[in-house]
Amino acid sequence: MGQPHFIVFANEKGGTGKSTTAVHTAIALAAGGRKVGALDLDHRQRTMTRYLENRDATMRRLDKELPQVTYEVLEDQSEAGLDAAIARLSTDAEVIVVDTPGRDDPVARAAILRADTLVTPMNDSFVDLDLIGQVHPENFKVTKPSFYAELIWNSRTQRAKVTGKSVDWVVLRNRLQHIQSHNLQRVGAALDELARRVGYRVIPGLGERVIYRELFPKGLTLLDLSDLGDVGLGHIAARQELREMIAGLAVPGQDDMGEAPRAAAAG
C-alpha cells in the first residue's frame, strides 16, 4: 500500500469540536470503503480513543457491524513513538486521521509536519479567531496573524522544503449559528481576510446540537442512525452539515459523504 493521506486535526484551544469532527470524518471515509487509521495523540484525555472504544462496545452489544477504523492512542510521547505508530497504521490504511491535544505540544507539531490536509476547527467567536489572527477592537479589521498562524506557516514551509508537497490548510467553522448576526458576519469577514494573507480555506463544520453529545457514549455517528432506525428531522439537518463538511475537506479519491467514486470502487 502506498503512502497514506494524512488528515491532522489541530487547534491549541480546547472546546472547538476537534475530536467530534475527527471521529465523524474518519467514520465517513470508512463508510465510503476506504481503509482508515485513527491516531489519538492526547494520551491523557483520549477523547477520540474513548469514542471509538464505545463504538466497538455498541457493535458487540447490538451484534451489528458498523463502519469502523483501526485506531490507537500514542502512549510513547516522542517523535520516535509517533513515527512507530504511523508506521503500524500505515500498513493497512489509505487515510490516517490524527487528533491532536488542545495545547501546544511538540509531538503535535511533529504531526502537523506530516499533514496533507491540516484541519483547524474553531467556533464562531473572536476568542477562537484570536488563535490565528488579531483584530482591531473598534473596526474588527485584522491587524496581524497570531502565533498559531505563524507556526502553521513555518510548518508548511518546512514540509515543502523537505518533501516538495503542499499542505491544504482548512479552517473549519464549527457551531455556526443558524441566525445571521453582526458578530457572525464580522468573524466571517476577518476569517476571509486572514485566509488571503496566510493561505487557508474556510469551510462550514458542525452546528451546536445535542445529538453530538448523545452519540458519544454509544460511539455512534450521524451516519449510523439510519441503520439503527433513529432518524428525526434534526438528524437529517445534521447529516447535511456533515455531508457538506466532508465534501469541503476534498480528500483525494473521495466524493461527498466519504463515498469513493463508483468507477474506482468497481475496479
C-alpha positions as CSV (number, residue, x, y, z in Angstrom):
1,M,0.0,0.0,0.0
2,G,1.3,3.5,-0.9
3,Q,1.8,6.4,1.4
4,P,-1.5,7.2,3.3
5,H,-3.1,10.6,3.1
6,F,-2.7,12.3,6.5
7,I,-5.6,14.5,7.9
8,V,-4.4,16.2,11.0
9,F,-7.0,18.0,13.3
10,A,-5.1,20.6,15.3
11,N,-6.0,23.5,17.4
12,E,-4.3,24.6,20.6
13,K,-7.6,25.8,22.1
14,G,-9.9,23.2,23.6
15,G,-13.7,23.0,23.1
16,T,-13.8,23.6,19.4
17,G,-15.3,20.2,18.5
18,K,-12.0,18.8,17.2
19,S,-12.4,15.2,18.4
20,T,-16.0,15.1,17.3
21,T,-15.2,16.3,13.8
22,A,-12.2,14.0,13.6
23,V,-14.2,10.9,14.5
24,H,-17.0,11.8,12.1
25,T,-14.5,12.3,9.3
26,A,-12.8,9.0,10.0
27,I,-16.1,7.0,10.1
28,A,-17.4,8.8,7.0
29,L,-14.4,7.8,5.0
30,A,-14.6,4.3,6.3
31,A,-18.2,4.1,5.4
32,G,-17.2,5.0,1.8
33,G,-15.0,1.9,1.6
34,R,-11.6,3.5,2.5
35,K,-9.2,1.8,4.9
36,V,-8.8,4.4,7.7
37,G,-6.4,4.6,10.6
38,A,-7.0,6.9,13.5
39,L,-4.3,8.1,15.9
40,D,-5.1,9.9,19.1
41,L,-2.1,12.0,20.3
42,D,-3.8,13.0,23.6
43,H,-2.8,10.1,25.8
44,R,-4.4,11.8,28.9
45,Q,-7.9,12.8,27.7
46,R,-8.2,10.2,24.9
47,T,-11.5,11.5,23.6
48,M,-11.1,10.0,20.1
49,T,-10.0,6.7,21.6
50,R,-12.9,6.6,24.0
51,Y,-15.3,7.4,21.2
52,L,-14.1,4.5,19.1
53,E,-13.9,2.1,22.0
54,N,-17.6,3.0,22.8
55,R,-18.3,2.2,19.1
56,D,-16.7,-1.3,19.5
57,A,-18.8,-1.9,22.6
58,T,-22.0,-0.9,20.9
59,M,-21.3,-3.2,18.0
60,R,-20.8,-6.1,20.4
61,R,-23.9,-5.2,22.4
62,L,-26.1,-5.0,19.3
63,D,-24.4,-7.7,17.5
64,K,-24.2,-5.4,14.5
65,E,-21.4,-4.5,12.2
66,L,-20.8,-0.7,11.6
67,P,-18.1,1.0,9.6
68,Q,-15.0,1.2,11.9
69,V,-11.4,2.3,11.7
70,T,-8.2,0.9,13.1
71,Y,-7.1,3.1,16.0
72,E,-4.6,3.6,18.7
73,V,-3.6,6.1,21.3
74,L,0.0,7.4,21.3
75,E,1.5,6.2,24.6
76,D,5.1,6.9,23.7
77,Q,5.0,10.7,23.6
78,S,8.1,11.2,21.4
79,E,8.7,11.8,17.8
80,A,10.1,8.2,17.6
81,G,6.9,6.9,19.1
82,L,4.9,9.0,16.6
83,D,6.9,7.5,13.7
84,A,6.4,4.0,15.0
85,A,2.6,4.5,15.5
86,I,2.2,5.9,12.0
87,A,4.3,3.0,10.6
88,R,1.9,0.5,12.2
89,L,-1.2,2.2,11.0
90,S,0.2,2.7,7.5
91,T,0.5,-1.0,6.8
92,D,-3.3,-1.2,6.2
93,A,-4.6,2.4,5.8
94,E,-5.2,4.7,2.8
95,V,-6.1,7.6,5.1
96,I,-4.8,8.4,8.6
97,V,-6.8,10.8,10.8
98,V,-4.8,12.3,13.6
99,D,-6.4,14.0,16.6
100,T,-4.0,16.3,18.5
101,P,-4.3,17.7,22.0
102,G,-5.8,21.1,22.7
103,R,-2.5,22.6,23.8
104,D,0.9,23.4,22.5
105,D,2.7,20.0,22.2
106,P,6.0,19.0,20.5
107,V,4.5,15.7,19.2
108,A,1.5,17.6,17.8
109,R,3.9,19.9,16.0
110,A,5.7,16.9,14.5
111,A,2.3,15.5,13.4
112,I,1.4,18.8,11.7
113,L,4.6,18.4,9.6
114,R,3.1,15.1,8.3
115,A,-0.3,16.7,7.3
116,D,-1.5,16.6,3.8
117,T,-4.8,18.1,5.0
118,L,-4.5,20.2,8.1
119,V,-7.8,21.0,9.7
120,T,-8.2,23.7,12.4
121,P,-11.7,23.6,13.9
122,M,-12.9,26.8,15.5
123,N,-16.1,28.2,16.9
124,D,-17.6,31.4,15.6
125,S,-16.2,33.8,18.1
126,F,-13.4,36.4,18.3
127,V,-12.0,34.3,21.2
128,D,-11.3,31.4,18.9
129,L,-10.3,33.7,16.0
130,D,-7.6,35.2,18.2
131,L,-5.7,31.9,17.9
132,I,-4.9,32.7,14.2
133,G,-5.4,36.5,13.9
134,Q,-5.7,39.6,16.0
135,V,-8.4,42.2,15.2
136,H,-8.8,45.9,15.9
137,P,-11.1,46.4,18.9
138,E,-13.3,49.1,17.1
139,N,-13.5,48.2,13.4
140,F,-12.7,44.5,13.8
141,K,-10.2,44.6,10.9
142,V,-7.3,42.1,11.1
143,T,-4.2,43.8,12.5
144,K,-1.9,40.8,12.2
145,P,-1.7,37.0,12.1
146,S,-1.3,35.4,15.5
147,F,1.4,33.0,16.8
148,Y,-0.5,29.9,15.6
149,A,-0.9,31.1,12.1
150,E,2.9,31.8,12.1
151,L,3.5,28.3,13.5
152,I,1.5,26.7,10.7
153,W,3.1,28.9,8.1
154,N,6.6,27.8,9.2
155,S,5.5,24.1,9.3
156,R,4.1,24.3,5.8
157,T,7.2,26.0,4.6
158,Q,9.4,23.3,6.2
159,R,7.4,20.5,4.8
160,A,7.5,22.0,1.3
161,K,11.3,22.2,1.5
162,V,11.7,18.6,2.7
163,T,9.0,16.8,0.6
164,G,8.1,19.2,-2.2
165,K,4.5,18.8,-1.2
166,S,2.0,21.5,-0.4
167,V,-0.3,21.3,2.6
168,D,-4.1,22.0,2.3
169,W,-4.9,24.1,5.4
170,V,-8.6,24.1,6.2
171,V,-10.2,26.2,8.9
172,L,-13.4,24.5,9.9
173,R,-16.1,26.8,11.3
174,N,-17.9,24.7,13.8
175,R,-21.2,25.6,15.7
176,L,-22.3,28.0,13.0
177,Q,-25.3,30.0,14.2
178,H,-28.5,29.5,12.2
179,I,-29.4,33.1,12.6
180,Q,-27.1,35.7,11.0
181,S,-25.7,38.3,13.4
182,H,-23.3,41.2,13.3
183,N,-20.8,39.1,15.3
184,L,-21.1,36.2,12.9
185,Q,-20.5,38.5,9.9
186,R,-17.6,40.2,11.5
187,V,-15.9,36.9,12.3
188,G,-16.5,35.6,8.8
189,A,-15.1,38.8,7.3
190,A,-12.0,38.6,9.5
191,L,-11.5,34.9,8.6
192,D,-11.7,35.7,4.9
193,E,-9.2,38.5,5.2
194,L,-6.8,36.2,7.1
195,A,-7.3,33.5,4.6
196,R,-5.9,35.7,1.8
197,R,-2.9,36.6,4.0
198,V,-1.9,33.2,5.4
199,G,-3.3,30.8,2.9
200,Y,-6.1,28.6,4.3
201,R,-9.5,27.6,3.1
202,V,-12.7,28.1,5.2
203,I,-15.4,25.5,5.1
204,P,-18.6,25.0,7.2
205,G,-18.4,22.5,10.1
206,L,-20.9,21.1,12.5
207,G,-23.5,23.1,14.4
208,E,-24.2,23.1,18.1
209,R,-26.6,20.1,18.5
210,V,-27.4,18.0,21.5
211,I,-27.2,14.9,19.2
212,Y,-23.4,15.0,19.1
213,R,-23.2,14.8,22.9
214,E,-25.7,11.9,22.9
215,L,-23.8,9.9,20.3
216,F,-20.5,9.8,22.2
217,P,-21.5,7.2,24.9
218,K,-22.5,4.8,22.2
219,G,-19.7,5.7,19.9
220,L,-22.1,6.4,17.1
221,T,-22.1,9.0,14.3
222,L,-24.8,10.6,12.3
223,L,-24.1,8.0,9.6
224,D,-25.2,5.2,11.8
225,L,-28.7,6.5,12.8
226,S,-30.5,5.4,9.6
227,D,-29.2,1.8,10.1
228,L,-30.5,1.9,13.7
229,G,-33.9,3.4,12.7
230,D,-33.5,6.5,14.7
231,V,-33.6,9.5,12.3
232,G,-35.6,12.7,13.0
233,L,-35.8,16.0,11.2
234,G,-33.0,17.4,13.3
235,H,-30.8,14.5,12.5
236,I,-31.4,15.0,8.7
237,A,-30.2,18.6,9.0
238,A,-27.2,17.5,11.0
239,R,-26.4,14.8,8.3
240,Q,-26.5,17.6,5.7
241,E,-23.9,19.6,7.7
242,L,-21.7,16.5,7.9
243,R,-22.1,15.9,4.1
244,E,-21.0,19.5,3.4
245,M,-18.1,19.2,5.8
246,I,-16.8,16.0,4.2
247,A,-17.2,17.4,0.7
248,G,-15.4,20.6,1.8
249,L,-12.4,18.7,3.1
250,A,-11.8,17.4,-0.5
251,V,-9.9,14.3,0.5
252,P,-8.3,12.9,-2.7
253,G,-10.3,9.9,-4.0
254,Q,-13.5,10.8,-2.0
255,D,-16.8,12.1,-3.0
256,D,-19.4,13.7,-0.7
257,M,-20.2,11.7,2.4
258,G,-16.9,9.8,2.2
259,E,-18.1,7.8,-0.7
260,A,-15.4,6.5,-3.0
261,P,-16.0,7.1,-6.8
262,R,-18.0,4.2,-8.2
263,A,-15.5,3.5,-11.0
264,A,-12.7,3.2,-8.6
265,A,-14.7,1.0,-6.3
266,A,-15.7,-1.2,-9.2
267,G,-12.2,-1.5,-10.3
